[in-house]
Amino acid sequence: MSFRRADWIYVLGAGLVVLAVSLLPSPKDNNPRIPRTPEHQAVRSEQECVRCHAPGQSRPLAARHPNRQDCSRCHAAAVEPAR
């Protein structure tokens, strides 16, 4: 089986699409980081986030925020400051 020119163009195009998609920013790149406050450091599971971030609590999420409980999927932990 030999590849024709059209086959090579198709393979190259598919490779470029895969490359372009892999270079897109991830949600963690654009979303705010989880602060390094004592309250956030005490959280051991993502289900505990709703203690403060549920509707009617002290820091509810915005209405446009997705209804999810896998916070670290989009929000990365803040990094330690350099010393």
C-alpha positions in Angstrom: 0.0 0.0 0.0 1.4 3.3 -1.0 0.4 6.7 0.3 -0.8 9.3 -2.3 -0.2 13.0 -2.0 -3.7 13.5 -0.8 -3.1 11.0 2.0 0.0 12.8 3.2 -1.9 16.1 3.2 -4.7 14.6 5.2 -2.2 13.1 7.8 -0.4 16.5 8.0 -3.7 18.3 8.5 -4.9 16.0 11.2 -1.5 16.3 13.0 -1.7 20.1 12.8 -5.2 20.0 14.3 -4.0 17.8 17.2 -1.1 20.1 17.8 -3.3 23.2 17.8 -5.7 21.7 20.3 -2.9 20.5 22.6 -1.6 24.1 22.7 -4.9 25.6 23.8 -4.9 27.0 27.4 -6.3 24.7 30.0 -9.0 26.0 32.4 -6.4 26.2 35.2 -4.5 28.8 33.2 -7.3 31.3 33.3 -9.1 30.6 36.5 -8.2 32.1 39.9 -6.0 30.0 42.1 -7.1 28.5 45.4 -5.8 31.0 48.0 -3.2 30.0 50.6 -5.4 31.0 53.6 -5.8 28.9 56.7 -9.4 28.2 55.8 -8.4 26.8 52.4 -5.4 24.9 53.7 -7.8 23.1 56.2 -9.9 21.7 53.4 -9.1 18.0 52.8 -11.7 17.2 50.1 -13.4 19.2 47.4 -16.8 18.5 49.0 -15.8 20.7 51.9 -15.7 23.7 49.6 -19.5 24.0 49.8 -19.2 25.0 53.5 -18.4 28.5 52.3 -19.2 28.5 48.6 -22.7 27.2 48.5 -25.7 29.5 47.9 -26.6 31.3 51.1 -23.1 30.8 52.7 -20.5 33.4 53.4 -18.8 33.3 50.0 -21.3 31.8 47.5 -20.2 31.1 43.9 -21.3 33.4 41.1 -24.5 32.5 39.3 -22.6 31.8 36.1 -20.2 29.3 37.9 -20.8 25.6 36.8 -22.6 23.4 39.2 -19.7 21.1 40.0 -17.8 19.8 43.0 -14.4 19.0 41.4 -12.8 22.3 42.2 -9.2 21.4 41.6 -10.0 20.5 38.0 -10.2 24.2 37.2 -8.6 25.9 40.2 -5.0 25.2 40.9 -3.5 25.6 44.4 -1.6 28.8 45.0 2.2 28.3 44.9 4.4 29.0 47.9 6.0 32.5 47.6 9.8 32.4 46.9 12.0 33.1 49.9 
